[in-house]
């Protein structure tokens, strides 16, 4: 089977018709028949129709077939159906129409997209153009601003140059004036140089005069008003000096600075110093006379025979000891010592009974615990310690830790506790107060409160204090004939351990602690609501000072005790006795201190001298630290 017969066999009639038509029009088609570049199908269709009717070429079908057979390979003849052909052509046209619509739609979309792109590009071009314009405008503004600043800077620089030129001109002018001024000053300096010595001398003289005047005025102010008429003559002497001084100062202020003015001021200073010495001498004489009126006593000779131990302890039958103890002090000393001796004898059965050892220990514990805890931390704390001790001395049950102790459980228990408590307080002076001066005031407050309620307790406290420190009487115990040094020092209050006497500094420290506690009692105020006054108040301190000043001073101990007492009672003494006490201080400074210097060169004497000098200058004492304020408890 050849190729044509095979094709005819494989294709159906419809397909064969289509292929036949395609072969027939193939010579007429030049280029694509579908797509955007397709040939004009309408012209092609008309040509095909002409060919179908045989009038297009002017040839017969047979001739055309022969021509075709000459051009293409012979193939089997296909039956032609014009209706089907027309239908095919219609279908092709429809396809071409749809393709054209699709092509038009695509072209339309493409044109729309191109239009939108052109619009966007136009907008971008407009934005770019605006940006360029803005940039150019900003650059122009920046250029103008830079030009303005440069211009301003140039103007400022020109102004600065003008100012500098002006300053240079002024400096040159000032320099010229300065040269002229220096020449003038050089001339004046030579004149003032002569006055400098006078000015310095006048300044020193003025300072001395003012100091002398202030000292004189302060001394006059310390005198009581009732005695001021006695000093008016001295005041009248000072008036013309002041007038002369004021006139001289006015003359100096007017520029009359001469050597004559210097001599006038120096002369006034010398006159005021002499007047001040005259005033102090008169005050000293008056103070001495007043002190002699307060305390008058004889100065008999010392005893020749050695008294017994009891006589030394109680000062019984001590005629001839008035130079060592005042009559008032002797009376007080005998009274309290007799009381202590009586109490000591009364409680001997209790102290010697071994079966009562635990009772004595409990009483001692009931005393030691609250006494050791006394402090000014608060009013409630202080009252608690006082209540416990007062309860014990009253014979009532007193708490002591977890125990309850009743001194009244034994007939002699209250007396035993009273003696023990008085001695304990004195021991607090030479231990606690000696190391902590502020502790003196709360301890003294409890002592005074108990003294008010139990008068014998106060006298027993004095007895133990006088025995430990006889200088509180004051009693300057002499060494009797035949008395050993050890016995003498024991009588003075020295302690001996293993046959070794304590060092002097330890002794002075203990004595100072007891003296502090004793002086704190003088200034202690009664408790709130207490109607009784202090049984050992400030007047006892005044008497003690007067008695000390009427006896010759002893080395170390007198300066120590006097210093401690004055530091504590000085402020209160000035408040109560005023200028009268300052006179007494004047006597101590001008009369007692020189005698003390003859026998004492130690540190206490130096500290006493510094204190007195400070008081003489300022006219007052500092308030001691730690004092309980009134109505503290």
C-alpha positions in Angstrom: 0.0 0.0 0.0 1.4 3.3 -1.0 1.3 6.5 1.2 -1.7 8.0 -0.3 -3.9 4.9 0.0 -2.7 4.7 3.6 -3.8 8.2 4.4 -7.1 7.7 2.7 -7.7 4.7 4.7 -6.8 6.3 8.0 -8.8 9.5 7.7 -12.6 9.7 7.8 -14.6 11.5 5.2 -14.8 14.8 7.1 -11.1 14.9 7.7 -10.4 14.0 4.2 -12.5 16.9 3.0 -10.7 19.3 5.2 -7.3 18.1 4.0 -8.5 18.4 0.4 -9.6 21.9 0.9 -6.4 22.8 2.7 -4.4 21.3 -0.2 -6.5 23.3 -2.6 -5.9 26.7 -0.9 -2.4 26.1 0.0 -1.1 27.7 -3.2 -3.1 30.8 -2.4 -1.9 31.3 1.2 1.2 33.2 1.9 2.0 33.5 5.6 0.2 32.6 8.9 -3.6 32.1 8.9 -4.1 32.6 12.7 -2.9 35.0 15.4 -2.3 38.7 15.2 -0.4 38.5 11.9 -2.9 36.2 10.1 -3.7 36.8 6.4 -7.0 38.3 5.2 -9.3 35.3 5.3 -12.2 37.1 3.5 -10.2 37.5 0.3 -9.0 34.0 0.6 -12.6 32.7 0.9 -13.7 34.6 -2.2 -10.9 33.1 -4.1 -11.8 29.7 -2.9 -15.4 30.2 -4.0 -14.3 31.2 -7.4 -12.3 28.1 -7.6 -15.2 26.1 -6.6 -17.4 27.3 -9.4 -14.5 27.1 -11.9 -14.5 30.7 -13.0 -11.6 32.1 -11.2 -8.7 30.8 -13.2 -10.4 30.4 -16.6 -9.3 26.9 -16.6 -11.3 23.7 -16.4 -11.1 21.6 -13.4 -9.2 19.1 -15.3 -6.6 21.7 -16.3 -6.3 22.9 -12.7 -6.0 19.3 -11.5 -3.3 18.8 -14.0 -1.5 21.9 -12.9 -1.8 20.8 -9.3 -0.5 17.4 -10.2 2.5 19.1 -11.6 3.1 21.0 -8.4 2.4 18.5 -5.7 2.7 14.9 -5.3 -0.3 13.0 -6.6 -2.7 11.9 -3.8 -6.1 10.1 -3.9 -9.0 12.1 -4.9 -11.2 13.4 -2.2 -14.8 14.0 -2.6 -15.6 17.7 -2.3 -18.6 18.9 -0.2 -19.0 22.6 -0.6 -21.4 22.9 2.4 -19.0 21.4 4.7 -16.3 23.6 3.3 -18.4 26.6 3.9 -19.0 25.5 7.5 -15.4 25.1 7.9 -14.7 28.5 6.6 -17.4 29.9 9.0 -15.8 28.1 11.9 -12.5 29.5 10.9 -13.9 33.0 10.7 -15.5 32.6 14.1 -12.2 31.4 15.5 -10.5 34.4 13.8 -13.2 36.7 15.2 -12.7 35.4 18.7 -8.9 35.6 18.3 -9.3 39.2 17.1 -11.5 40.0 20.1 -8.9 38.5 22.4 -6.2 40.4 20.5 -8.1 43.6 20.8 -8.7 43.0 24.5 -5.0 42.3 25.0 -4.0 45.3 23.1 -6.5 47.4 25.0 -5.1 46.1 28.3 -1.6 46.8 27.1 -2.6 50.3 26.0 -4.3 50.9 29.4 -1.2 49.6 31.3 1.0 51.8 29.1 -1.3 54.7 29.8 -1.1 54.1 33.6 2.7 53.7 33.4 2.9 57.0 31.5 0.7 58.7 34.1 2.9 57.2 37.0 6.0 58.3 35.2 4.5 61.7 34.7 3.7 61.9 38.4 7.2 60.7 39.3 8.6 63.3 37.0 6.5 66.0 38.7 7.6 64.8 42.2 11.3 64.7 41.0 10.9 68.2 39.5 9.3 69.5 42.8 12.1 67.9 44.8 14.7 69.5 42.6 13.0 72.9 43.0 12.8 72.4 46.8 16.5 71.4 46.9 17.5 74.4 44.9 15.4 76.6 47.1 17.0 75.2 50.3 20.4 75.5 48.8 19.6 79.1 48.0 18.4 79.7 51.6 21.5 78.0 53.0 23.7 80.0 50.8 21.9 83.2 51.9 22.2 82.1 55.6 25.9 81.3 55.3 26.4 84.6 53.6 24.4 86.4 56.4 26.5 84.6 59.1 29.7 85.4 57.4 28.6 89.0 57.1 27.6 89.0 60.8 30.8 87.5 61.9 32.7 90.1 59.9 30.7 92.8 61.6 31.3 91.3 65.1 35.0 91.0 64.3 35.1 94.6 63.3 33.3 95.6 66.5 35.8 93.5 68.5 38.6 95.1 66.8 37.1 98.5 67.6 36.7 97.5 71.2 40.2 96.2 71.4 41.5 99.3 69.9 39.5 101.3 72.4 40.8 99.3 75.3 44.3 99.7 74.0 43.8 103.4 73.9 42.3 103.3 77.4 45.1 101.1 78.6 47.7 103.5 77.2 45.8 106.3 78.9 45.5 104.4 82.2 49.2 103.5 82.0 50.0 107.1 81.5 47.8 108.0 84.5 49.3 105.1 86.5 52.8 106.5 85.9 51.7 109.9 87.1 49.9 108.3 90.1 52.9 106.2 91.0 55.0 109.2 91.0 52.5 110.9 93.3 52.3 107.8 95.5 56.0 107.6 95.7 55.9 111.0 97.1 53.1 110.2 99.5 54.7 106.9 100.5 57.7 108.7 101.8 55.4 110.8 103.9 53.2 107.9 105.1 56.2 105.8 105.9 56.9 108.2 108.7 53.4 107.6 109.9 53.3 103.8 109.8 55.3 103.4 113.0 52.9 105.8 114.7 49.8 104.0 113.4 51.1 100.6 114.6 51.9 102.0 117.9 48.4 103.6 118.1 46.7 100.3 117.2 48.6 98.5 120.0 47.8 101.3 122.4 44.1 101.2 121.5 43.9 97.5 121.9 45.6 97.7 125.3 43.4 100.6 126.4 40.2 98.8 125.3 41.3 95.7 127.1 42.1 97.6 130.3 38.8 99.4 130.1 36.8 96.2 129.6 38.6 94.6 132.5 37.9 97.6 134.7 34.3 97.8 133.7 33.7 94.0 134.2 35.3 94.2 137.6 33.0 97.1 138.6 30.0 95.2 137.3 30.9 92.3 139.5 30.5 94.5 142.6 27.1 94.5 144.3 25.0 97.6 144.0 25.1 98.2 147.7 28.8 98.4 147.7 29.2 100.5 144.5 29.4 103.8 146.3 32.6 102.7 147.9 34.1 102.4 144.4 32.7 105.6 142.9 36.0 107.5 143.5 37.8 105.0 141.3 35.1 105.4 138.7 35.5 109.2 138.8 39.2 108.7 138.1 38.4 106.7 135.0 36.1 109.4 133.5 38.7 112.0 132.5 40.9 109.1 131.1 37.9 108.2 128.9 37.4 111.8 127.8 41.0 112.2 126.9 41.0 108.9 125.0 37.9 109.9 123.0 39.4 113.3 122.1 42.6 111.6 121.0 40.7 109.1 118.8 38.7 111.9 117.2 41.9 113.7 116.4 43.4 110.6 114.9 40.3 110.0 112.8 40.7 113.5 111.5 44.2 112.6 110.2 46.3 114.0 113.0 48.5 110.9 113.4 51.5 112.0 115.4 53.9 110.7 117.9 52.2 112.9 120.4 48.9 110.9 120.1 50.9 107.7 120.6 52.3 109.0 123.8 48.9 110.1 125.0 47.4 106.6 124.4 50.3 104.8 126.1 50.0 107.2 129.1 46.3 106.4 129.4 47.0 102.7 129.3 49.5 103.0 132.1 47.1 105.0 134.2 44.2 102.5 133.6 46.5 99.6 134.6 47.3 101.4 137.9 43.6 102.1 138.4 42.8 98.5 137.8 45.4 97.4 140.3 44.0 99.8 142.8 40.4 98.5 142.2 41.5 94.8 142.6 43.3 95.6 145.8 40.3 97.3 147.2 38.0 94.4 146.2 40.5 91.9 147.7 40.6 93.8 150.9 36.8 93.9 151.1 36.5 90.2 150.2 38.9 89.2 152.8 37.0 91.2 155.4 33.8 89.6 154.3 35.3 86.1 154.5 36.7 86.8 157.9 33.2 87.8 159.1 31.7 84.5 157.8 34.3 82.2 159.4 36.3 83.3 162.4 38.5 80.9 164.3 41.6 80.8 166.5 44.9 79.2 165.5 46.1 77.4 168.6 49.1 75.1 168.7 49.0 71.4 167.8 48.6 68.9 170.6 51.7 67.5 172.1 50.2 64.1 173.1 49.0 61.4 170.8 45.3 60.7 171.2 43.9 57.3 171.2 42.6 55.6 168.1 39.0 56.5 169.2 40.0 60.1 169.8 41.5 60.3 166.3 38.4 58.7 164.7 35.8 60.8 166.6 37.8 64.0 167.2 36.7 64.0 170.8 38.7 66.3 173.1 40.7 67.9 170.3 41.4 71.2 171.8 44.4 72.7 169.9 43.3 71.2 166.5 41.5 74.3 165.3 44.2 74.9 162.7 43.4 71.6 161.2 39.6 71.6 161.4 37.0 74.4 162.0 34.7 74.4 165.0 31.7 73.8 162.8 33.5 71.0 161.0 34.6 69.5 164.2 31.0 69.5 165.6 29.7 67.9 162.4 32.5 65.4 162.3 31.9 64.3 165.9 28.2 64.0 165.4 28.3 61.7 162.3 31.2 59.6 163.7 29.4 59.0 167.0 26.4 57.8 165.0 28.5 55.5 162.9 30.2 54.0 166.0 26.8 53.5 167.6 25.3 51.8 164.6 28.4 49.6 164.2 28.2 48.4 167.9 24.4 47.8 167.6 24.8 45.5 164.6 27.7 43.5 166.0 25.5 40.5 167.0 24.2 40.4 163.4 27.7 40.7 161.8 29.3 38.1 164.0 26.6 35.5 163.9 27.7 32.8 161.4 24.2 31.4 161.2 23.1 34.7 159.6 25.7 34.7 156.9 23.1 34.0 154.2 20.9 36.8 155.5 23.8 39.2 155.4 24.7 38.1 151.9 21.1 38.6 150.7 21.0 42.1 152.2 24.2 42.9 150.5 23.0 41.6 147.2 19.7 43.6 147.6 21.9 46.7 148.0 24.6 46.1 145.4 22.4 45.2 142.5 20.3 48.5 142.4 23.2 50.7 143.4 25.4 49.4 140.7 22.6 50.0 138.2 21.9 53.6 139.1 22.1 55.9 136.0 20.3 58.9 134.6 19.0 57.0 131.5 15.4 57.9 132.5 13.3 59.1 135.4 11.5 55.7 135.6 14.8 53.9 135.8 16.1 56.1 138.6 12.8 55.9 140.5 12.8 52.1 140.3 16.3 51.9 142.0 15.2 54.4 144.7 12.0 52.5 145.4 13.9 49.2 145.9 16.4 50.8 148.3 13.8 52.7 150.2 11.7 49.6 150.5 14.8 47.7 151.9 15.6 50.4 154.5 11.9 50.6 155.5 12.0 46.9 156.5 9.6 45.9 153.7 10.0 43.1 151.2 12.2 44.3 148.4 12.6 42.4 145.0 16.1 41.3 144.2 16.2 39.4 140.9 14.0 36.3 141.4 14.1 36.6 145.2 12.2 38.7 147.7 14.4 40.1 150.6 13.1 41.6 153.7 15.6 43.4 156.0 12.9 43.5 158.7 13.2 39.7 159.1 15.9 40.4 161.6 15.6 43.1 164.4 19.0 44.6 163.3 18.4 44.1 159.6 17.4 47.7 158.8 20.4 49.2 160.7 22.7 46.7 159.0 21.4 47.6 155.6 21.6 51.4 156.3 25.3 51.2 157.3 26.0 48.9 154.4 24.2 51.2 151.9 26.0 54.3 153.1 29.4 52.7 152.7 28.4 51.3 149.3 27.6 54.8 148.0 30.9 56.1 149.2 32.6 53.2 147.4 30.7 54.2 144.3 32.4 57.6 144.5 36.0 56.3 144.6 35.3 53.7 141.8 32.4 54.6 139.5 32.5 58.4 139.8 36.3 58.5 139.7 36.2 56.9 136.2 32.9 58.4 135.0 32.3 61.9 136.4 28.7 62.1 134.9 27.7 59.2 137.1 27.9 61.5 140.2 24.6 63.2 139.5 22.1 60.3 139.4 23.8 58.7 142.4 23.6 62.0 144.3 19.9 62.3 143.4 19.2 58.9 145.0 21.3 59.7 148.1 19.5 63.0 148.7 16.1 61.3 148.3 17.0 58.6 150.8 18.5 61.2 153.1 15.2 63.0 153.1 13.3 59.9 154.1 16.0 58.4 156.4 18.0 61.2 158.1 20.4 58.6 159.8 21.3 57.3 156.4 22.6 60.7 155.4 24.7 61.1 158.5 26.1 57.6 158.0 27.0 58.5 154.5 28.8 61.6 155.7 30.7 59.5 158.3 31.9 57.0 155.7 32.8 59.9 153.3 34.7 61.7 156.0 36.6 58.5 157.0 37.6 57.8 153.4 38.3 61.5 152.5 38.7 63.7 155.7 39.3 66.7 153.4 35.6 66.8 152.9 35.1 68.0 156.5 37.6 69.7 155.9 39.9 68.0 158.4 43.6 68.2 157.7 44.7 65.4 160.0 48.1 66.1 161.5 50.6 63.4 162.3 50.8 63.0 166.0 54.0 62.2 168.0 54.7 58.5 168.0 52.2 57.8 165.2 53.7 55.6 162.5 53.7 56.7 158.8 51.5 53.8 157.9 48.9 54.7 160.5 49.0 58.3 159.5 48.5 57.6 155.8 45.7 55.2 156.7 44.0 58.0 158.6 44.3 60.2 155.5 42.4 57.6 153.5 45.3 55.8 151.7 44.7 52.1 151.0 47.2 49.4 151.7 47.4 46.1 149.7 49.8 43.4 150.9 51.6 45.9 153.0 52.0 48.1 150.0 50.6 51.6 150.0 48.7 52.7 146.9 50.4 55.2 144.5 49.8 58.9 144.9 48.0 59.2 141.5 45.6 56.4 142.4 44.9 58.0 145.8 44.2 61.4 144.2 41.9 59.8 141.6 39.8 58.1 144.3 39.7 61.3 146.4 38.6 63.3 143.3 35.7 60.8 142.7 34.5 61.0 146.3 34.8 64.8 146.2 32.7 64.9 142.9 30.0 62.9 144.5 30.0 65.0 147.6 29.9 68.2 145.6 27.1 66.8 143.4 25.0 66.4 146.6 25.3 70.2 147.2 23.5 71.1 143.9 21.0 68.2 143.8 17.3 69.3 143.6 14.6 67.4 145.5 12.3 65.1 143.6 9.0 66.4 142.1 6.4 66.8 144.8 8.9 66.6 147.6 8.3 69.2 150.2 11.5 68.8 152.1 14.6 70.7 150.9 18.0 69.1 150.3 19.3 68.2 153.8 22.9 69.0 152.6 22.3 71.9 150.3 24.5 74.6 148.7 25.1 76.5 151.9 27.2 73.5 153.2 29.3 73.9 150.1 29.8 77.6 150.8 30.9 76.7 154.4 33.3 74.1 153.1 35.0 76.5 150.8 35.4 79.1 153.5 36.8 76.5 155.9 39.3 75.3 153.3 40.5 78.9 152.6 41.1 79.5 156.3 43.6 76.7 156.5 47.1 76.5 155.0 47.0 74.4 151.8 48.5 71.0 151.5 50.3 69.7 148.4 48.3 67.8 145.7 45.2 67.0 147.7 44.0 70.5 148.4 44.2 71.5 144.7 42.6 68.2 143.6 39.6 68.4 145.9 39.1 72.2 145.5 39.2 71.9 141.7 36.6 69.1 141.7 34.2 71.0 144.0 34.5 74.3 142.1 33.9 72.7 138.7 30.7 71.2 140.0 29.2 73.9 142.3 30.7 77.0 140.6 27.8 77.6 138.2 25.1 77.1 140.8 27.1 79.2 143.3 27.1 82.2 140.9 23.4 81.7 140.3 22.6 81.7 144.0 25.2 84.0 145.5 26.1 86.1 142.5 28.9 88.6 142.9 29.6 87.6 146.5 30.8 84.2 145.2 32.9 85.9 142.6 34.6 87.9 145.4 35.4 84.5 147.0 36.9 83.3 143.7 38.9 86.5 143.7 40.3 85.7 147.1 41.2 82.2 146.0 43.0 83.5 142.9 44.9 86.3 144.5 45.5 85.0 148.1 45.0 81.3 148.3 46.6 80.3 145.0 50.0 82.1 145.8 50.2 80.2 149.1 49.4 76.9 147.2 52.2 77.6 144.7 54.7 77.6 147.6 53.9 73.9 148.4 52.4 72.5 145.2 53.8 72.3 141.7 51.7 69.4 140.5 49.2 69.0 137.7 46.1 69.6 139.9 47.4 73.0 141.0 48.1 74.0 137.4 44.6 73.0 136.3 43.1 74.9 139.3 45.1 78.0 138.2 43.8 77.7 134.6 40.2 77.4 135.9 40.5 80.4 138.1 42.1 82.5 135.4 39.2 81.6 133.0 36.6 82.5 135.6 38.3 85.8 136.4 38.3 86.6 132.7 34.7 85.5 131.8 33.0 86.0 135.2 31.3 82.7 135.0 31.6 78.9 135.4 30.7 76.4 132.7 27.7 74.2 133.6 29.0 70.7 134.5 28.1 68.0 132.0 25.6 65.4 133.1 23.6 67.4 135.6 20.0 66.3 136.0 17.7 69.1 135.1 15.1 70.2 137.8 12.1 68.0 138.1 13.9 65.2 136.3 12.1 62.6 138.4 
